[in-house]
Amino acid sequence: MAARATYLDDILARRRAEAASDDRDLDSMVDRARACEPARGFAQALRRPGLSVIAEVKRRSPSKGALAPTDLDPALLAKAYAQGGAACLSVLTDGASFGGSPDDLVKARAATDLPVLRKDFTVDARDVCDARLMGADAVLLIAAALDDDELGRFHAVARDVGLEALVEVHDERELERALAVGARLVGVNQRDLVTFEVDHERALRMAGAIPSDVVKVAESGVRGRDDASALADGGYDAVLVGEHLVTAADPGAAIRVLRGG
C-alpha cells in the first residue's frame, strides 16, 4: 500500500513546483537582502525572563479551515499582541493553504517594534531572501521538508543576509540535523505531519535533548495557561501560539494569561 500523502507533502509539492519556475537571479537577491536595514533581534527577544510568546497572525489552516474573520487586520492584531506582552510575531505568508500573504507580514511588522518570523514553507534559497526583502527578522526552516544539504545551505543564506532561522523539528533525529547545521533557535512542533493532530507531550519529551545554549520554542497545541506553564517548567524559552490567540475574544488578554499575568 502506498504511503498516505500528508498535508505537508501536498504543500511542499506545490511550493517546489513554484520554486522550479522561479528564474530570479539568486546572487542579486542576496545582494539586495544584505543591503536591507538591520533586522530586529528575534532570538534575543525570546531570552527575557519568564515564558515568551510568539504570537501568530494566522487566517486559516488546512485541517480546520478559516480561523479568523475575513476582515482580519494584521496591523490591529499585531498591536493587540504587543499590548498583551508578546515578545515576537509570526506571520503566515502562504496563500493557498493558509490564506496569508507577504502583505500581512509587512502590515503586522509596521504596526509594532516586535521582531517578526516569516512562517512559510522554505524550499529554495530565494525564499530566504524573500523573507528578508519583505521585512522579516527570522525565517522558518522545517527539517522534515528539507534534506541535509538544503537545511545547511538555507541556514547559511539566512545568516548571510542578516536573518535568524527558526529550525523546526518533530523528533530527536531532526533535532540532530538542526544542531549539525549550527541552529541556535529550535522549535519543536507538536503537530503530527500525517494526521495534523497534536501530541501535547512531544515538546516535553524532547526538551532535555536540546542543548542549554539553544533558544527553545514549543510550537502548536498550546491551549492555555496550563500548557504554557508545563512547557516553561520543561525548559522552554517560548511558545509559538496561533489558533488559540486568533480565535480569542481578547488576544492581548489571552497572551497575558499564557505568560502568567
ABEGO torsion letter per residue (X at the ends): XBBBBBAAAAAAAAAAAAAAABABBAAAAAAAAAABBBBBBAAAAAABBEBBBBBBBBABBAAAEBABBAABBAAAAAAAAAAAGBABBBBBABAAAAGBBAAAAAAAAAABABBBBBBBBBABAAAAAAAAAAGBABBBBBAAABBAAAAAAAAAAAAAAGBBBBBBBABAAAAAAAAAAGBABBBBBABBAAAGBBBAAAAAAAAAABBAABBBBBBEGBAEAAAAAAAAAAGBABBBBBAAAAABABAAAAAAAAAGX
